[in-house]
Amino acid sequence: CKYIIMVMMLVMTVTTFVQVIMRYVFVAPLTWPDELGRYLLVWSCCLGSAYAMKGGLHVSLNYVKNKISGHGQNVFIILVHLALMAFFIVCSKEGYQYAAQQWGQTTAALRISMGIPILGVPIGFTIMFLLQVESFTKDLHAMRAVGNKSDV
C-alpha cells in the first residue's frame, strides 16, 4: 500500500508540474492532468487512510478508554471495534453500489469509467474493515489472556 501511494504521489507531482509548464510557459494547457490528479488524490487518500490505520496513526479514543476502569474498559474497546466495523461495512457496500451505478459514465478528459476513481473509496474502506477485524481479534485474544491470568 505504501509504495502504491508513493507512486501515486509522484505521478500527481510530475503531471501537475508538466501542466504548469504547459499552461504558463507554452500557453498550451493539457486537458487530462487536472483530472488525473483529482482521481489519484482520491485513491491515495483512501489507501492512505488504510495505511495509517495499519500503523495506528489515526486519532484514537485512548483518553476516554483510560478514564474507564476494569471490565468497562474491555466493553468500551469491543463497542468501538464493532461500531467501526459496522461503519466500514456500510461505506464499502454503498461505495461499491455507487461505483457500479457510475460504471457506464466516462470521465471528461481521460475517457475512463467513472467507476474507476470512485472504486478508491470502497476499496479503502474494505481494507480498513479487514484491518479492524485483525485489530479486534488481537484485542480479544489479549483480553482473554489477561482474564485467564487473573483467574489463576
Salt bridges, closest charged atoms under 4 A:
ASP34 OD2 - ARG23 NH2 3.64
GLU94 OE2 - LYS93 NZ 3.43
GLU134 OE1 - LYS54 NZ 3.45
GLU134 OE2 - LYS138 NZ 3.77
ASP139 OD2 - HIS81 NE2 2.61
